[in-house]
Amino acid sequence: MDMSFNVSHVRNRSILNAGTCLALTSVLLVFPNVSHSDLTHVSDFELSFATAQADLPGIPLSEGLDFNIEGGGIELDLEIQASIDSIEWQDDDGYSDTGTAGALILKGVHIGSSETPITADQVRNAQPFEASELALIKGLVIEADPKKGTLITLNEIGDTQGNGIDIIVNDIYFGQDLSDQGQRGIGLLVEDFSNFVSDDYLGRMNQIHGLNLSSVDDGKNTAGGNYYPLRVAIQPLEGGEQTNPALGADVTGGLDDVIAIPGFGNTSMRIDAEFVVYMEKLAIYKEGFEAGIKGLMIYQGVDTTGDGMEDTVGPVVVNNLRMETIKHQIADGTDVQAMHFKNIDINMDIAMENVYIGNPETGSLGSIHINDLHIHDTQLWIYPH
């Protein structure tokens, strides 16, 4: 794995050591993505709706967590470019009892920030980024509390000109690696992933879908739009008897009987988050085929005036998501060790400026706006078979 990692600014909240750099690198690989765009003219009338002041719902942890930091924690500005040769998930026995070994393989994973729009040839290139094309993150704050856990905040991903984080996967293979047979996998591009919401984009979405959305003033006098901090809080939940709520079956012995989550030990955790994300392009490639979405924003619309119409871009909130490791009984009666996600309750809006097949301009299928997509009362179990 090749990685260019430049810490360009550190505010004194603690000592930055090699372990911290490794942890930050891991965080960056977990939060990959957004956008270079050609900006179009928007009228003064449309721009007049582009900024608002509002009290928005957020995670209780973001302001009311009462972290006992006492001068700890760090804040950094980062420039990063990373390349991973391959990532492979192996299934030794394949599908069913008579299956053969297979794998999900990602070859050529690259993180950077191209200065120009990314082409299909660039997605397939083993070195898609120039050495100077580094992804920018400003105001990465990590705070750790002995009782409350860890709060991670990313204040600015990318810049105000549409240059966010680009993620390229040269080839994705399902089942087996066919590169030695000259067959390419599916190429994947996430272009210009950012937490910056531009006035130009909101103006276009308002015009296309008849909306009246404004962004919340970030208090930084940011030109051309506003940043929405991305926050994730992770709180360990120690001790106690683990229960499978779907079966009502107790798992005795507490945490000694559940599997360990790598890096966390024998523990369960509560996860809270809030975010607004934008991507200039999310696309897949196969031979000469391309399909994707241009101008994708995931957010939660808020009605600040009480007239029944969403008028303000607010953050998607993940509140009190629980992740635990438990014993779980599957359909055939077998007991397995599983990673269990419960209390999944997420409300969001999704705006897509252009859904296309082939050329983004000539192959446009139109725009899509999904309002109040609510995922609730949902549980997820992940386990080996």
C-alpha positions in Angstrom: 0.0 0.0 0.0 1.4 3.3 -1.1 0.3 6.4 0.9 1.2 10.1 0.8 0.1 11.6 4.1 0.8 15.2 5.0 -0.3 16.8 8.3 -0.2 20.4 7.3 -1.6 21.9 10.5 -1.9 20.6 14.0 -3.5 22.5 16.9 -2.1 21.7 20.3 -4.5 19.4 22.0 -2.2 16.5 22.6 1.0 14.9 21.4 0.8 13.5 17.8 2.6 10.2 17.6 3.0 7.3 15.1 0.0 5.5 16.6 -2.2 8.5 16.2 -1.1 8.9 12.5 -2.0 5.2 11.9 -5.4 5.7 13.5 -6.1 8.8 11.4 -5.1 6.9 8.3 -7.6 4.2 9.2 -10.3 6.8 9.7 -9.6 8.3 6.3 -9.9 4.9 4.6 -13.2 4.4 6.4 -14.6 7.8 5.3 -13.8 7.8 1.6 -15.4 10.2 -1.3 -17.1 13.9 -3.7 -16.9 16.6 -6.6 -15.5 18.6 -9.4 -18.3 20.3 -11.2 -18.9 22.8 -14.0 -20.9 25.5 -12.2 -23.8 27.1 -14.0 -25.2 30.6 -13.6 -27.9 31.0 -11.0 -30.0 34.1 -10.7 -29.8 36.5 -7.7 -33.4 35.5 -6.9 -32.5 31.8 -6.6 -29.4 32.7 -4.6 -31.4 34.7 -2.2 -32.7 31.4 -0.7 -29.2 29.8 -0.5 -28.4 30.6 3.2 -30.4 30.3 6.3 -30.0 30.4 10.1 -31.8 27.5 11.8 -31.7 25.3 14.9 -31.5 21.9 13.5 -32.0 18.5 15.1 -28.6 16.8 15.7 -27.2 13.9 17.6 -27.2 14.4 21.4 -23.6 13.7 21.4 -22.5 16.5 19.1 -23.2 19.3 21.6 -24.6 17.7 24.8 -22.1 14.9 25.2 -20.1 16.6 28.0 -16.9 15.0 26.9 -14.3 15.1 29.8 -11.4 16.1 27.5 -9.4 18.2 29.9 -7.1 19.5 27.2 -6.9 16.2 25.3 -7.8 15.4 21.8 -6.2 16.7 18.5 -7.2 18.8 15.6 -5.5 18.5 12.2 -5.6 19.7 8.6 -4.6 16.8 6.2 -3.5 16.3 2.7 -3.7 12.6 1.6 -3.3 10.3 -1.3 -3.4 6.5 -0.9 -3.3 3.4 -3.1 -4.0 -0.2 -2.1 -3.1 -2.9 -4.6 -5.9 -5.3 -3.6 -8.5 -6.0 -1.0 -10.0 -9.5 -0.9 -12.8 -11.2 1.1 -12.4 -15.0 0.8 -15.2 -17.6 1.2 -13.4 -20.9 1.4 -16.5 -23.2 0.9 -18.4 -21.0 -1.5 -22.2 -21.1 -2.0 -24.1 -23.9 -0.3 -22.6 -27.3 0.7 -21.4 -28.1 -2.8 -19.9 -24.7 -3.5 -16.3 -23.9 -4.4 -14.1 -21.3 -2.9 -14.7 -17.8 -4.1 -13.9 -14.2 -3.2 -15.0 -10.6 -3.5 -11.9 -8.8 -4.9 -11.2 -5.1 -5.2 -8.0 -4.4 -7.2 -6.4 -1.0 -7.5 -8.1 1.2 -4.8 -7.0 4.8 -5.0 -7.8 7.9 -2.9 -6.8 11.4 -4.1 -8.3 14.5 -5.7 -8.1 15.0 -9.4 -7.7 18.6 -10.6 -9.9 17.9 -13.6 -13.0 15.8 -14.2 -12.2 12.1 -14.1 -12.4 10.1 -17.4 -13.2 6.4 -17.9 -9.5 5.9 -18.9 -8.5 7.4 -15.6 -10.7 5.0 -13.7 -8.9 2.1 -15.4 -5.4 3.6 -14.8 -3.1 2.0 -12.3 -1.9 5.5 -11.3 -4.9 7.8 -11.8 -3.6 10.7 -9.7 -0.6 13.0 -10.1 1.7 13.2 -7.1 0.4 16.7 -6.4 -3.3 15.7 -6.5 -3.9 15.3 -2.7 -7.3 15.1 -1.1 -7.9 17.9 1.5 -9.4 17.6 4.9 -9.5 20.6 7.2 -10.4 20.5 10.9 -10.3 16.8 11.6 -11.0 16.7 15.4 -10.6 13.5 17.5 -11.7 13.7 21.1 -11.6 10.8 23.5 -13.4 10.5 26.9 -12.7 7.6 29.3 -16.5 7.1 29.8 -18.2 8.6 26.8 -15.9 7.1 24.1 -14.6 8.9 21.0 -16.1 11.8 19.0 -14.7 12.3 15.5 -15.5 15.5 13.6 -14.6 16.3 10.0 -15.3 20.0 9.5 -14.3 20.5 5.9 -13.8 17.8 3.2 -12.5 19.3 0.0 -12.7 23.0 -1.0 -15.4 25.4 -2.1 -14.5 24.9 -5.8 -15.9 21.4 -6.0 -12.7 19.6 -5.4 -13.5 16.9 -2.9 -12.1 13.4 -2.3 -12.0 11.1 -5.3 -12.1 7.3 -4.8 -11.3 5.0 -7.7 -11.5 1.2 -7.7 -9.9 -0.1 -11.0 -11.6 -3.5 -10.9 -14.1 -5.3 -8.7 -14.4 -9.0 -9.3 -17.2 -11.2 -7.9 -16.3 -14.8 -7.3 -12.9 -15.0 -8.9 -10.1 -12.8 -10.3 -10.3 -12.9 -14.1 -7.5 -10.4 -14.8 -5.2 -13.2 -15.8 -7.7 -14.1 -18.6 -7.7 -10.5 -19.8 -11.2 -9.7 -18.4 -11.7 -6.5 -16.5 -13.9 -6.2 -13.5 -16.4 -3.5 -12.7 -14.7 -0.1 -12.3 -16.0 2.2 -9.6 -15.7 6.0 -9.2 -16.8 8.2 -6.4 -15.8 11.7 -7.6 -15.5 14.7 -5.4 -17.0 13.5 -2.1 -17.5 16.5 0.2 -19.5 18.0 3.0 -19.7 21.3 1.2 -23.2 22.3 -0.1 -22.8 24.9 -2.8 -25.3 27.7 -3.6 -25.1 26.8 -7.3 -26.1 23.2 -6.7 -29.0 24.2 -4.4 -30.2 26.7 -6.9 -30.3 24.0 -9.7 -32.1 21.5 -7.5 -34.6 24.1 -6.4 -35.3 24.9 -10.0 -35.5 21.3 -11.2 -37.7 19.9 -8.5 -39.6 23.0 -7.4 -37.9 23.1 -4.0 -37.0 26.0 -1.8 -34.0 24.7 0.1 -31.4 26.8 1.8 -28.2 25.8 3.5 -27.4 26.7 7.1 -24.8 29.4 7.6 -21.6 27.6 8.8 -20.4 30.8 10.6 -17.2 30.9 8.6 -18.2 33.4 5.9 -17.6 30.6 3.4 -17.9 31.8 -0.2 -20.4 30.0 -2.5 -22.0 27.8 0.1 -21.7 26.2 3.5 -19.9 23.3 5.1 -21.8 20.7 7.3 -19.5 19.1 9.9 -19.6 15.3 9.7 -19.7 13.8 13.2 -19.4 10.2 14.5 -19.5 9.3 18.2 -18.6 5.8 19.3 -19.4 4.8 22.9 -18.4 1.4 24.3 -21.0 -0.5 26.2 -19.3 -2.8 28.6 -20.7 -5.7 30.7 -24.2 -7.0 31.1 -26.0 -10.0 29.6 -26.4 -10.0 25.9 -29.8 -10.9 24.5 -31.0 -11.8 21.0 -34.2 -9.6 20.9 -35.6 -11.4 17.9 -35.6 -14.8 19.7 -35.9 -13.7 23.3 -33.0 -16.0 24.0 -30.5 -15.0 26.6 -26.8 -15.5 25.9 -25.4 -16.3 29.3 -21.9 -15.4 30.5 -22.0 -11.8 29.4 -19.3 -10.5 27.0 -17.0 -13.5 27.5 -19.3 -15.6 25.2 -19.5 -13.1 22.3 -17.0 -12.7 19.5 -14.5 -10.0 19.6 -14.7 -7.1 17.1 -11.2 -6.5 15.7 -9.7 -3.4 17.3 -12.4 -3.1 20.0 -12.0 -6.4 21.9 -15.0 -8.0 23.6 -17.3 -5.1 23.6 -20.6 -3.7 22.2 -21.1 -0.1 21.3 -23.5 2.7 20.6 -22.9 4.7 17.4 -24.4 8.2 16.8 -23.7 10.3 13.7 -24.8 13.3 11.7 -23.9 14.2 8.1 -24.7 15.9 4.9 -22.7 14.5 1.9 -22.4 15.5 -1.7 -20.9 13.6 -4.6 -20.3 15.1 -8.0 -20.4 11.6 -9.6 -21.0 8.1 -8.5 -20.5 5.7 -11.4 -19.7 2.2 -12.5 -17.7 1.2 -15.6 -17.6 -2.1 -17.6 -15.7 -2.3 -20.8 -17.1 0.7 -22.8 -20.2 0.9 -20.6 -20.8 3.7 -18.0 -23.7 4.5 -15.8 -24.1 6.6 -12.7 -25.4 9.7 -10.9 -24.1 13.2 -11.2 -24.9 15.7 -8.4 -25.9 13.4 -5.6 -26.7 14.9 -2.1 -27.9 13.0 0.9 -29.4 15.2 3.6 -32.5 15.7 5.8 -34.8 18.5 4.8 -36.2 20.6 7.7 -39.3 22.7 7.9 -38.2 25.7 9.9 -41.3 27.9 9.3 -44.0 25.4 10.2 -45.7 25.7 6.8 -45.4 22.0 6.0 -42.7 22.5 3.4 -39.0 21.6 3.9 -37.0 24.7 3.4 -33.6 24.0 4.9 -30.9 21.4 4.4 -30.2 19.6 7.7 -28.1 16.7 8.6 -29.1 13.0 8.4 -29.1 11.8 12.0 -28.1 8.3 13.2 -29.2 8.2 16.8 -28.4 5.4 19.3 -27.5 2.7 16.7 -26.4 -0.3 18.7 -23.7 -2.7 17.5 -23.1 -5.9 19.5 -21.7 -9.3 19.1 -24.1 -12.1 20.1 -25.0 -15.7 19.7 -27.8 -15.9 17.1 -30.0 -18.8 16.0 -30.5 -18.9 12.2 -33.4 -20.4 10.3 -32.2 -24.0 10.4 -31.8 -23.9 14.2 -28.0 -23.6 14.2 -26.4 -21.3 16.8 -23.9 -18.9 15.3 -21.9 -16.0 16.5 -23.1 -12.8 14.8 -22.5 -9.1 14.6 -25.9 -7.5 15.4 -27.0 -4.0 14.5 -30.2 -2.9 16.1 -32.2 0.3 16.6 -31.5 1.3 13.0 -33.7 4.4 12.5 -32.6 6.9 9.8 -34.6 9.6 8.0 -33.1 11.2 4.9 -33.8 13.0 1.6 -31.8 12.1 -1.6 -31.4 14.5 -4.4 -29.9 13.3 -7.8 -29.3 16.0 -10.4 -28.7 13.7 -13.3 -29.1 9.9 -13.6 -27.5 8.6 -16.8 -26.4 5.6 -18.8 -23.5 6.1 -21.2 -22.7 9.8 -21.8 -23.8 12.0 -18.8 -25.3 14.6 -21.2 -26.8 12.5 -24.1 -27.7 9.5 -21.9 -29.6 11.4 -19.2 -32.6 9.6 -17.7 -33.6 12.7 -15.7 -33.4 13.9 -12.2 -34.7 12.2 -9.0 -35.7 13.6 -5.6 -36.6 11.1 -2.9 -38.3 12.9 0.0 -38.4 11.5 3.6 -36.9 8.0 3.1 -37.4 6.5 6.5 -35.6 3.3 7.5 -37.0 2.3 10.9 -37.4 -0.6 13.3 -34.7 -2.4 11.4 -32.2 -4.9 12.6 -29.2 -6.5 10.8 -27.3 -9.7 11.6 -24.0 -10.5 10.0 -22.6 -14.0 10.5 -20.5 -16.7 8.8 -22.1 -19.6 7.1 
